[in-house]
Amino acid sequence: MKEIRLNAAAPEKPAPGAPCNGCGVCCALSPCPLSRFLLGHRQGVCPALSWQGARYWCGLIEAPRGGARFLPRALRLRWIGAGLGCDCDAELL
């Protein structure tokens, strides 16, 4: 079992298939293809995971730096699976 620590004010993880609500669980558990490609990130909490307001955001989408700036936003969104619904089946305790 893997332990992750997220902001206590983060929204509860949605059910698989439900729209993303910024809970941060998926990005804290494993890297997305975009993080792997641009950051070389292979495990653990994504370094681009950012807490803003009352939810988590992807820094590679919302505040791109480095190589991310040169990829079209639509491509970056596709690589993180935006708009496809929650694909994280982790069970939280």
Sequence and secondary structure as in RCSB ss.txt:
>XXXX:A:sequence
MKEIRLNAAAPEKPAPGAPCNGCGVCCALSPCPLSRFLLGHRQGVCPALSWQGARYWCGLIEAPRGGARFLPRAL
RLRWIGAGLGCDCDAELL
>XXXX:A:secstr
       TTS     TTS      HHHHHS  HHHHHHH   SSS TTEEEETTEEEEHHHHS  GGGGGS HHH
HHHHHTTTS         
